[in-house]
Amino acid sequence: MPEELQVDKTVDLKGEVCPFPWVKAKKVLAKMEVGQIL
């Protein structure tokens, strides 16, 4: 049985137009630690 993943952060990018989804996700990723799940 696969283990369940625990999400550490979520980002709602619905309705965003390029390149903003990438920029916003990159900002959140920069604040996260190695091994955390976005």
One Martini backbone bead per residue (centre of mass of N, CA, C, O) as a GRO file, in nm:
protein
   38
    1MET     BB    1   0.094   0.038   0.025
    2PRO     BB    2   0.084   0.354  -0.021
    3GLU     BB    3   0.193   0.633   0.098
    4GLU     BB    4   0.097   0.921   0.244
    5LEU     BB    5   0.100   1.248   0.162
    6GLN     BB    6   0.227   1.554   0.297
    7VAL     BB    7   0.131   1.871   0.267
    8ASP     BB    8   0.291   2.186   0.322
    9LYS     BB    9   0.200   2.343   0.053
   10THR     BB   10  -0.013   2.586  -0.111
   11VAL     BB   11  -0.117   2.699  -0.451
   12ASP     BB   12  -0.328   2.931  -0.605
   13LEU     BB   13  -0.338   2.947  -0.984
   14LYS     BB   14  -0.603   3.024  -1.071
   15GLY     BB   15  -0.617   3.245  -1.352
   16GLU     BB   16  -0.336   3.258  -1.426
   17VAL     BB   17  -0.080   3.419  -1.613
   18CYS     BB   18   0.172   3.413  -1.794
   19PRO     BB   19   0.432   3.391  -1.554
   20PHE     BB   20   0.292   3.381  -1.262
   21PRO     BB   21   0.292   3.085  -1.168
   22TRP     BB   22   0.599   3.058  -1.161
   23VAL     BB   23   0.666   3.294  -0.971
   24LYS     BB   24   0.491   3.208  -0.726
   25ALA     BB   25   0.613   2.927  -0.689
   26LYS     BB   26   0.908   3.018  -0.650
   27LYS     BB   27   0.861   3.179  -0.387
   28VAL     BB   28   0.766   2.940  -0.219
   29LEU     BB   29   1.009   2.749  -0.267
   30ALA     BB   30   1.225   2.940  -0.133
   31LYS     BB   31   1.084   2.888   0.168
   32MET     BB   32   1.149   2.599   0.145
   33GLU     BB   33   1.240   2.286   0.231
   34VAL     BB   34   1.392   2.013   0.197
   35GLY     BB   35   1.123   1.773   0.130
   36GLN     BB   36   0.902   1.938   0.069
   37ILE     BB   37   0.552   1.984  -0.025
   38LEU     BB   38   0.364   2.148  -0.299
   0.00000   0.00000   0.00000
